[in-house]
Amino acid sequence: MPISKPCILIVDDHDDIRFALSLLLEQAGFRVVEAENPFACQQVLTRLTPDLILLDMNFSRDTTSGQEGLALLPKLTALNIPVILMTAWANIELAVKGMQLGAKDFVEKPWRKNALLAQIARHIEPVKVQSDSATAWVAHSEKMQQIEQLVLQLAQTDANLLILGENGTGKSQLAQRIHQLSHRRQAPLINLNMAAITDNLFESELFGHQKGAFTDAKADRLGAFSQAQSGSLFMDEIGALPIHLQPKLLQVLETGQFTSLGASAPSKVDVRLIAATNQDIPQAIAKQQFRQDLYYRLNTFVITLPPLRARQADILPLAEYFIDKYSQKYNKTRPTLDQTASQRLLSHDWPGNVRELSHTLERAVLICQNESIADTHLLIEATHSEQTSEVPEMTLEALEKQRILDVLAANESQISASAKVLGISRNALYRRLEKYQIDLPE
């Protein structure tokens, strides 16, 4: 069942600011509520709980200090609602104060549309901004943030999209997110696995048939294009479509219409096509296994999802999401990830990508009988590259220093946690920090 639209509360005393933001956010698929001052904001919060608040920092008392926004901020963060601060008089000191009081982010007016939407998407729970799916949309890493900005820009168009990426990277989840953010979100998103369609059922699956069109056609059947009318059609594994069937799909894309088997008149197509594959299509074209003209029809825009090993910052947030998901699914008390498990997750190559991570955490939740998941619960086998990775040509001291730096970075410079992972005492770690002249962040 689809999840309702995320709600954003805009608190700003300028009518034109609220109007412009409301227009932008509603087009992006959000529900918007407005308040013109801190008092009106608190009144709104008595009857609903938004998913995020965009808070102006200056109201009637003055126009530059930001004190009214800062005074309201602790009351909002106490409600566990993410807050993004807005001001036309941005300065680092004011931003720091806001962050210290619990604000999640800071934006300067006039804002850049795509950047603002990307900021909002990062701070609203991923599950809130998509239909129910197997994988959360997590975009903490730099590569995924770049994709997120592109998605927010392209989702509002009807341009055909081609999603590339290895198996398990989340191509179908990205297609769902694009549909949910589009103006077609009230209509269906139809998923079609092109590799699972047999040659003799291809036309019936895509275009439908009428009763009596062939021997086993005992009733009318709507094809995928009809089911997705006014919505989106996701064709997964498009690279597996046999070349002798590709002209039939190409004709629909070129003419904007199709004819059901047994029908006498064509039907018009009004769908947004999203295709995906893990194959190298240009190479398939060179081998005459994929039509170049069909490729050009599919790839108005191409989005390439990175493998999980290339988006380290997303691994632990995704793991936390899966722990939540499977703890609820199996009605178990939610365990936490201990440091050994976190380190194992971060060091694994993840050849199966997000799908492998999901299965790994599902097993861990099932077998864990403690309050925390340890590396022994993960049941991860070392990949070939992990087993055969070469030790760099470094001195023993250089290797030790690099290992300490890596562990500190993974544990956000927390001494106790880092010492535990390294297998030494806090004092021993401090001595090594002094020896290698490693400074901790303030």
C-alpha positions as CSV (number, residue, x, y, z in Angstrom):
1,M,0.0,0.0,0.0
2,P,1.5,3.4,-1.0
3,I,2.7,5.6,1.8
4,S,1.1,9.0,2.1
5,K,3.0,12.1,0.9
6,P,5.6,13.5,3.4
7,C,4.4,16.7,5.0
8,I,6.6,19.8,5.2
9,L,5.8,22.8,7.4
10,I,7.0,26.2,6.0
11,V,7.4,28.9,8.7
12,D,8.1,32.3,7.1
13,D,6.5,35.7,7.4
14,H,6.7,36.6,3.7
15,D,3.7,35.4,1.6
16,D,5.7,35.3,-1.6
17,I,8.4,33.1,0.0
18,R,5.7,30.6,1.3
19,F,4.0,30.6,-2.1
20,A,7.2,29.9,-4.0
21,L,8.2,27.2,-1.7
22,S,4.8,25.6,-1.6
23,L,4.7,25.5,-5.4
24,L,8.2,23.9,-5.6
25,L,7.5,21.3,-2.9
26,E,4.0,20.3,-4.1
27,Q,5.4,19.7,-7.6
28,A,8.1,17.5,-6.0
29,G,5.4,15.3,-4.4
30,F,5.2,16.8,-0.9
31,R,2.2,17.9,1.2
32,V,2.7,21.5,2.4
33,V,1.4,23.4,5.4
34,E,2.2,27.0,6.0
35,A,2.7,29.2,9.1
36,E,3.5,32.9,9.0
37,N,5.2,33.3,12.5
38,P,6.5,31.2,15.4
39,F,3.1,31.4,17.2
40,A,1.2,30.1,14.1
41,C,3.9,27.4,13.8
42,Q,3.2,26.2,17.4
43,Q,-0.6,26.2,16.7
44,V,-0.1,24.0,13.6
45,L,2.0,21.6,15.7
46,T,-1.0,21.0,18.0
47,R,-2.9,19.3,15.2
48,L,-0.3,17.6,13.1
49,T,3.3,16.4,13.1
50,P,5.2,17.3,9.8
51,D,8.0,15.2,8.5
52,L,10.3,18.3,8.2
53,I,10.1,22.0,9.0
54,L,11.6,24.8,6.8
55,L,12.1,27.6,9.4
56,D,12.9,31.2,8.6
57,M,15.2,32.8,11.2
58,N,13.9,36.4,11.1
59,F,10.4,37.6,11.7
60,S,8.8,40.8,13.0
61,R,11.2,41.5,15.9
62,D,14.1,42.3,13.6
63,T,15.4,41.3,10.2
64,T,19.0,40.2,10.7
65,S,19.8,38.6,14.1
66,G,18.0,35.3,13.7
67,Q,17.0,35.3,17.3
68,E,13.4,34.5,16.8
69,G,14.2,31.5,14.7
70,L,16.8,30.4,17.3
71,A,14.4,30.8,20.1
72,L,11.8,28.6,18.4
73,L,14.3,25.9,17.3
74,P,14.7,24.0,20.6
75,K,10.9,23.6,20.9
76,L,10.8,22.0,17.4
77,T,13.8,19.7,17.8
78,A,12.4,18.5,21.1
79,L,9.6,17.0,19.0
80,N,12.1,15.0,17.0
81,I,11.2,16.9,13.8
82,P,14.0,17.6,11.3
83,V,14.5,21.4,10.8
84,I,16.2,23.2,8.0
85,L,17.0,26.9,8.8
86,M,16.4,29.6,6.2
87,T,17.8,33.2,6.2
88,A,18.8,35.8,3.7
89,W,21.5,36.9,6.0
90,A,23.6,33.8,6.2
91,N,26.8,33.7,8.3
92,I,28.8,30.9,9.7
93,E,28.3,32.0,13.3
94,L,24.5,31.9,13.0
95,A,24.7,28.6,11.2
96,V,26.8,27.1,14.0
97,K,24.3,28.3,16.6
98,G,21.5,26.7,14.7
99,M,23.3,23.4,14.4
100,Q,24.2,23.4,18.1
101,L,20.5,23.8,18.9
102,G,19.6,20.8,16.8
103,A,18.9,22.1,13.2
104,K,19.7,19.5,10.6
105,D,20.7,21.9,7.8
106,F,21.0,25.5,6.7
107,V,19.9,27.2,3.5
108,E,20.5,30.7,2.3
109,K,17.9,32.7,0.4
110,P,17.5,32.8,-2.5
111,W,17.8,29.0,-2.7
112,R,18.8,26.8,-5.6
113,K,15.8,24.6,-6.3
114,N,17.5,21.3,-6.9
115,A,20.0,21.7,-4.1
116,L,17.1,22.5,-1.6
117,L,15.1,19.5,-2.8
118,A,18.2,17.3,-2.3
119,Q,18.7,18.7,1.2
120,I,15.1,18.0,2.1
121,A,15.3,14.4,0.7
122,R,18.4,13.7,2.8
123,H,16.6,14.6,6.1
124,I,13.2,13.0,5.6
125,E,13.2,9.3,6.4
126,P,13.7,7.4,3.1
127,V,10.7,5.2,3.7
128,K,8.5,8.3,3.8
129,V,9.3,9.4,0.2
130,Q,8.6,6.2,-1.7
131,S,6.1,3.4,-2.0
132,D,6.6,0.3,0.0
133,S,9.7,-1.4,-1.4
134,A,12.4,-3.9,-0.5
135,T,15.1,-1.2,-0.1
136,A,15.3,2.2,1.4
137,W,16.6,5.1,-0.7
138,V,19.7,6.2,1.2
139,A,21.9,9.0,-0.3
140,H,24.5,10.0,2.2
141,S,27.5,9.3,0.0
142,E,28.7,12.0,-2.5
143,K,28.0,9.8,-5.5
144,M,24.4,9.1,-4.4
145,Q,23.8,12.8,-3.5
146,Q,24.8,13.7,-7.1
147,I,22.3,11.1,-8.4
148,E,19.6,12.4,-6.0
149,Q,19.9,15.9,-7.4
150,L,19.6,14.5,-10.9
151,V,16.6,12.4,-10.0
152,L,14.8,15.4,-8.4
153,Q,15.3,17.3,-11.6
154,L,14.3,14.5,-14.0
155,A,11.4,13.0,-12.1
156,Q,9.1,15.9,-13.1
157,T,9.7,15.3,-16.8
158,D,8.3,12.6,-19.1
159,A,11.7,11.9,-20.5
160,N,12.5,8.2,-21.0
161,L,15.2,7.0,-18.6
162,L,17.7,4.2,-18.7
163,I,19.1,3.0,-15.3
164,L,22.4,1.2,-15.4
165,G,24.2,-0.7,-12.7
166,E,25.3,-4.0,-11.3
167,N,22.8,-6.6,-10.1
168,G,21.5,-5.6,-6.6
169,T,22.3,-1.9,-6.8
170,G,18.7,-0.9,-6.4
171,K,17.6,-0.1,-10.0
172,S,13.9,-1.1,-9.4
173,Q,13.9,1.0,-6.2
174,L,15.2,4.0,-8.1
175,A,12.4,3.5,-10.7
176,Q,9.9,3.5,-7.9
177,R,11.3,6.7,-6.4
178,I,11.3,8.5,-9.8
179,H,7.6,7.5,-10.3
180,Q,6.7,8.6,-6.7
181,L,8.3,12.0,-7.4
182,S,6.7,12.5,-10.8
183,H,3.4,14.1,-11.7
184,R,2.2,10.5,-12.7
185,R,2.4,9.3,-9.1
186,Q,-1.4,8.9,-8.8
187,A,-1.4,6.4,-11.7
188,P,0.2,2.9,-11.6
189,L,3.8,2.0,-11.9
190,I,3.9,-1.3,-13.8
191,N,7.0,-3.5,-13.4
192,L,7.9,-5.9,-16.2
193,N,10.9,-8.2,-16.2
194,M,11.9,-8.5,-19.8
195,A,14.1,-11.6,-19.2
196,A,11.1,-13.5,-17.9
197,I,8.9,-13.0,-21.0
198,T,8.9,-15.9,-23.5
199,D,8.9,-15.1,-27.2
200,N,5.4,-16.3,-27.9
201,L,3.9,-14.2,-25.0
202,F,5.8,-11.0,-25.7
203,E,3.0,-9.2,-27.6
204,S,0.3,-10.4,-25.2
205,E,2.3,-9.3,-22.2
206,L,3.1,-5.8,-23.6
207,F,0.1,-5.0,-25.7
208,G,-2.6,-7.4,-24.4
209,H,-5.1,-9.5,-26.4
210,Q,-8.8,-9.8,-27.0
211,K,-10.8,-13.0,-26.4
212,G,-10.3,-15.5,-29.2
213,A,-7.1,-13.8,-30.6
214,F,-5.4,-17.2,-30.3
215,T,-6.2,-20.7,-29.0
216,D,-5.8,-20.0,-25.3
217,A,-7.2,-16.5,-25.3
218,K,-10.3,-17.2,-23.4
219,A,-10.8,-13.7,-22.1
220,D,-9.7,-10.1,-22.9
221,R,-6.3,-9.2,-21.3
222,L,-4.8,-5.8,-20.7
223,G,-1.1,-5.6,-21.6
224,A,1.6,-3.7,-19.6
225,F,1.2,-0.5,-21.7
226,S,-2.6,-0.4,-21.0
227,Q,-2.1,-1.2,-17.3
228,A,0.4,1.7,-17.0
229,Q,-1.7,4.2,-18.9
230,S,-1.1,7.7,-17.5
231,G,1.5,6.2,-15.2
232,S,5.0,4.7,-15.6
233,L,6.2,1.4,-17.1
234,F,9.4,0.0,-15.7
235,M,11.1,-2.5,-18.0
236,D,13.8,-4.3,-16.0
237,E,16.6,-6.3,-17.7
238,I,15.9,-4.6,-21.0
239,G,19.2,-5.9,-22.3
240,A,17.8,-9.4,-22.2
241,L,15.2,-8.6,-24.8
242,P,15.9,-10.8,-27.9
243,I,16.9,-8.7,-30.9
244,H,14.1,-10.1,-33.1
245,L,11.5,-8.7,-30.7
246,Q,13.1,-5.3,-30.3
247,P,11.5,-3.8,-33.4
248,K,8.0,-4.3,-31.9
249,L,8.9,-2.2,-28.9
250,L,10.7,0.4,-31.0
251,Q,7.6,0.8,-33.1
252,V,5.5,1.7,-30.0
253,L,8.1,4.2,-28.9
254,E,8.3,5.8,-32.3
255,T,4.5,6.0,-33.1
256,G,3.1,6.4,-29.6
257,Q,0.5,3.7,-30.2
258,F,0.1,-0.1,-30.2
259,T,-2.5,-2.7,-31.3
260,S,-3.6,-5.4,-29.0
261,L,-3.7,-9.0,-30.5
262,G,-7.1,-9.4,-32.1
263,A,-7.9,-5.7,-32.1
264,S,-8.8,-3.8,-35.3
265,A,-7.7,-0.4,-34.2
266,P,-4.6,0.9,-32.4
267,S,-4.5,2.4,-28.9
268,K,-2.6,5.5,-27.9
269,V,0.3,5.3,-25.4
270,D,0.6,7.7,-22.5
271,V,3.2,6.2,-20.3
272,R,6.6,7.2,-18.9
273,L,9.1,4.5,-19.8
274,I,11.9,3.6,-17.4
275,A,14.3,0.9,-18.5
276,A,17.1,-0.8,-16.6
277,T,19.9,-3.2,-17.3
278,N,23.2,-4.5,-15.9
279,Q,24.6,-5.2,-19.4
280,D,27.0,-3.1,-21.5
281,I,24.5,-2.0,-24.2
282,P,27.1,-0.3,-26.5
283,Q,29.0,-3.6,-26.5
284,A,25.8,-5.5,-27.2
285,I,25.2,-3.1,-30.1
286,A,28.7,-3.8,-31.5
287,K,27.9,-7.5,-31.3
288,Q,24.5,-6.8,-33.1
289,Q,22.6,-8.1,-30.1
290,F,20.9,-4.8,-29.4
291,R,19.4,-2.3,-31.8
292,Q,21.1,1.1,-31.8
293,D,17.9,3.0,-32.7
294,L,16.1,1.4,-29.7
295,Y,18.9,2.3,-27.4
296,Y,18.6,6.0,-28.5
297,R,14.9,5.8,-27.8
298,L,15.5,4.5,-24.3
299,N,18.3,6.6,-23.1
300,T,17.1,10.2,-23.3
301,F,18.8,10.4,-19.9
302,V,21.0,7.7,-18.4
303,I,21.5,7.2,-14.6
304,T,24.3,4.9,-13.5
305,L,23.9,3.5,-10.0
306,P,27.3,2.9,-8.3
307,P,28.0,-0.4,-6.6
308,L,27.8,-0.5,-2.9
309,R,31.5,-0.8,-2.5
310,A,31.8,2.7,-4.1
311,R,29.4,4.3,-1.6
312,Q,30.9,3.5,1.8
313,A,29.0,6.3,3.6
314,D,25.7,4.5,2.7
315,I,26.6,1.1,4.1
316,L,25.8,1.6,7.8
317,P,22.7,3.7,7.2
318,L,21.3,1.0,4.9
319,A,22.3,-1.6,7.5
320,E,20.3,0.3,10.2
321,Y,17.3,0.4,7.9
322,F,17.4,-3.3,7.3
323,I,17.7,-4.0,11.0
324,D,14.6,-2.0,11.6
325,K,12.8,-3.7,8.7
326,Y,13.6,-7.2,9.7
327,S,13.1,-6.7,13.4
328,Q,9.6,-5.6,12.7
329,K,9.0,-8.3,10.1
330,Y,10.0,-11.1,12.6
331,N,8.6,-9.4,15.7
332,K,12.0,-9.2,17.4
333,T,13.5,-6.7,19.8
334,R,15.6,-4.5,17.6
335,P,19.3,-5.2,18.1
336,T,22.1,-2.7,17.6
337,L,25.3,-3.1,15.5
338,D,28.4,-3.5,17.6
339,Q,31.8,-2.2,16.4
340,T,33.0,-5.6,15.1
341,A,29.9,-5.9,12.9
342,S,30.2,-2.3,11.7
343,Q,33.9,-2.8,10.7
344,R,33.0,-6.1,8.9
345,L,30.3,-4.4,6.9
346,L,32.6,-1.6,5.9
347,S,35.4,-3.8,4.9
348,H,33.4,-6.3,2.8
349,D,33.4,-5.9,-1.0
350,W,29.6,-6.5,-1.4
351,P,29.7,-8.2,-4.8
352,G,25.9,-8.6,-4.4
353,N,25.5,-5.0,-3.6
354,V,22.5,-3.7,-1.6
355,R,20.6,-7.0,-2.2
356,E,23.4,-8.9,-0.5
357,L,23.5,-6.4,2.4
358,S,19.7,-6.9,2.9
359,H,20.0,-10.7,3.0
360,T,23.0,-10.5,5.4
361,L,21.2,-8.3,7.9
362,E,18.0,-10.4,7.6
363,R,20.0,-13.5,8.6
364,A,21.8,-11.6,11.4
365,V,18.5,-10.4,12.9
366,L,17.1,-13.9,12.8
367,I,20.0,-15.6,14.5
368,C,21.0,-12.8,17.0
369,Q,19.8,-13.6,20.5
370,N,21.6,-10.7,22.1
371,E,21.1,-7.0,22.3
372,S,23.7,-6.4,19.6
373,I,24.7,-7.9,16.3
374,A,28.4,-8.9,16.2
375,D,30.5,-9.8,13.2
376,T,29.9,-13.5,14.0
377,H,26.2,-13.0,13.3
378,L,26.8,-11.7,9.8
379,L,28.0,-15.0,8.2
380,I,29.9,-13.1,5.6
381,E,32.4,-15.1,3.5
382,A,35.5,-13.3,2.3
383,T,35.4,-12.5,-1.4
384,H,38.3,-13.5,-3.6
385,S,39.5,-9.9,-3.8
386,E,39.4,-9.7,0.0
387,Q,41.4,-12.9,0.4
388,T,44.0,-12.0,-2.2
389,S,44.4,-8.3,-1.6
390,E,48.1,-7.3,-1.5
391,V,49.7,-5.6,1.4
392,P,51.0,-2.2,0.2
393,E,54.8,-1.7,0.3
394,M,55.0,0.3,3.5
395,T,57.0,0.2,6.7
396,L,55.5,-1.5,9.7
397,E,55.1,1.9,11.4
398,A,53.4,3.4,8.4
399,L,51.0,0.5,8.2
400,E,50.2,0.9,11.9
401,K,49.6,4.6,11.5
402,Q,47.3,4.1,8.5
403,R,45.4,1.4,10.3
404,I,44.8,3.8,13.3
405,L,43.7,6.6,10.9
406,D,41.2,4.2,9.1
407,V,39.7,3.0,12.4
408,L,39.4,6.6,13.8
409,A,37.6,7.7,10.6
410,A,35.2,4.7,10.7
411,N,34.4,5.5,14.4
412,E,34.2,9.3,14.1
413,S,37.4,9.7,16.2
414,Q,35.8,8.2,19.3
415,I,38.8,6.9,21.4
416,S,37.0,4.1,23.3
417,A,35.4,2.6,20.2
418,S,38.5,2.9,18.2
419,A,40.7,1.3,20.9
420,K,38.3,-1.6,21.1
421,V,38.4,-2.3,17.4
422,L,42.2,-2.0,17.4
423,G,42.4,-4.4,20.4
424,I,44.4,-2.0,22.6
425,S,43.7,0.2,25.7
426,R,42.7,3.8,25.5
427,N,46.0,4.9,27.0
428,A,47.9,2.8,24.4
429,L,45.9,4.5,21.6
430,Y,46.7,7.9,23.0
431,R,50.4,7.0,23.1
432,R,50.3,6.0,19.4
433,L,48.4,9.2,18.5
434,E,51.2,11.2,20.2
435,K,53.9,9.0,18.5
436,Y,52.5,9.5,15.0
437,Q,51.4,13.1,15.6
438,I,47.8,12.4,14.8
439,D,45.5,15.2,15.9
440,L,41.9,14.5,16.8
441,P,39.2,17.0,15.5
442,E,38.1,19.6,18.0
